[in-house]
Every structure is written in structure tokens, then in C-alpha cells.
């Protein structure tokens, strides 16, 4: 049961985690971009 749950978590959490990292990266780049163009 635990093995199955671990597999399930790895399968579904990895893409979500990568998506979150990607979104944070985009936000940071966007803020940096705005900062560069307003200064």
C-alpha cells in the first residue's frame, strides 16, 4: 500500500513541483524585467 502511494505521489508531485518552480522563475524574471525597464 505504501509503495503504491509513494509511486502515486512521485508521479503527481514531480510535475506539480516542476510547474511551481517554473512559475516562480517566470515571476522573478517578470519582476526583474519590469524593474529594468522602469529604472
Buried (B, 14 or more C-beta within 10 A) or exposed (E): EEEEEEEEEEEEEEEEEEEEEEEEEEEEEEEEEEEEEEE
